[in-house]
């Protein structure tokens, strides 16, 4: 069975899906990713689907499940590299991918995660009554 590689880039795990996802490969990816999130403490997951020409309901559900697992483990998921035909197919299948943010490419996905983490830090500081802005 082939495994999907999971790369650590800073505080983000990058998953690049380069093969057709069988049921077993998807289940293994979910388990591997959950273990890597816990082991690394990463707060972001980017799933690159640039290589996928077709996304069916199975892959759509798999992406939603991965996002849910990641969220429970305190990591935000961003799906990147979605082709227009894939986006149209997902909408036609009625899969809205709730809880999953999307970006055009890996760079924008990383920016989304960084901005989201910065917002969380600002909110936490506000709750504690501390100022996170730098003064000159």
C-alpha positions in Angstrom: 0.0 0.0 0.0 1.2 3.4 -0.9 1.4 6.1 1.8 0.9 9.8 1.3 3.9 11.8 2.4 3.5 14.3 5.2 6.2 17.0 5.3 6.8 19.4 8.2 7.5 23.1 7.2 7.8 25.2 10.3 4.5 25.0 12.2 2.7 23.4 9.3 2.3 19.9 8.0 2.1 19.7 4.2 0.2 16.7 2.6 0.7 16.4 -1.1 -1.8 13.9 -2.6 -0.1 12.6 -5.8 -2.0 9.4 -6.2 -5.6 8.1 -6.4 -7.0 7.6 -3.0 -8.2 4.1 -2.1 -10.2 3.5 1.0 -7.1 2.0 2.8 -4.8 4.8 1.7 -7.3 7.4 3.0 -7.6 5.7 6.3 -3.9 5.4 6.6 -3.5 9.1 5.8 -5.9 10.1 8.5 -4.1 8.0 11.1 -0.6 9.1 10.0 -1.7 12.8 10.0 -3.3 12.6 13.4 -0.1 11.0 14.8 2.1 13.7 13.2 0.0 16.6 14.5 0.3 15.2 18.0 4.0 14.4 17.7 5.0 17.8 16.2 2.4 20.1 17.8 1.8 21.7 14.5 -1.1 24.1 14.3 -1.7 24.0 10.5 -2.3 21.3 7.9 -2.1 22.1 4.2 -3.5 19.4 1.8 -2.3 20.0 -1.8 -4.7 18.4 -4.3 -3.1 19.9 -7.4 -2.3 16.5 -8.8 -6.0 15.3 -8.5 -7.9 15.6 -11.8 -11.1 14.1 -10.3 -12.5 14.4 -6.8 -15.5 12.2 -6.0 -17.7 12.1 -3.0 -15.3 9.7 -1.2 -12.4 12.1 -1.5 -14.6 15.0 -0.5 -15.7 13.2 2.7 -12.1 12.2 3.3 -11.0 15.8 3.2 -13.8 16.8 5.6 -12.9 14.0 8.0 -9.2 15.0 8.0 -10.2 18.6 8.7 -12.4 17.5 11.6 -9.7 15.3 13.1 -7.1 18.1 12.7 -9.4 20.7 14.3 -10.0 18.4 17.3 -6.1 18.3 17.6 -5.9 22.1 17.4 -4.7 22.3 13.8 -6.4 24.3 11.0 -6.8 22.7 7.6 -6.4 24.5 4.3 -6.9 22.6 1.0 -4.8 24.1 -1.8 -4.4 23.6 -5.6 -8.1 22.8 -6.4 -8.7 22.9 -10.1 -11.8 24.6 -11.4 -13.3 21.3 -12.6 -12.8 19.8 -9.2 -14.5 22.8 -7.5 -17.4 22.5 -9.9 -17.7 18.7 -9.2 -17.7 19.2 -5.4 -20.5 21.8 -5.7 -22.5 19.5 -8.0 -22.1 16.7 -5.6 -23.4 18.9 -2.8 -20.1 18.8 -0.9 -19.4 22.2 0.7 -16.4 21.0 2.7 -17.5 22.6 5.9 -14.7 23.6 8.2 -12.1 23.6 5.4 -10.6 26.7 4.1 -9.2 26.8 0.6 -6.4 28.7 -1.1 -5.1 28.7 -4.7 -1.6 27.5 -3.8 0.6 26.4 -0.9 2.0 29.9 -0.4 -1.5 31.4 0.1 -2.4 28.5 2.3 0.5 29.1 4.6 -0.4 32.8 4.7 -4.0 31.9 5.7 -2.8 29.7 8.5 -0.3 32.3 9.8 -3.0 35.0 9.7 -5.4 32.7 11.6 -2.8 32.0 14.3 -2.0 35.7 14.7 -5.7 36.4 15.1 -6.0 33.7 17.8 -3.0 35.2 19.7 -4.5 38.6 19.5 -7.8 37.3 20.9 -6.0 35.4 23.7 -4.0 38.6 24.6 -7.3 40.6 24.6 -8.8 38.1 27.0 -5.8 38.4 29.3 -5.8 42.2 29.0 -2.3 42.4 27.5 -1.3 44.5 24.6 0.3 42.6 21.6 1.1 45.7 19.6 4.7 47.0 19.5 5.3 50.5 20.5 8.1 52.6 19.1 
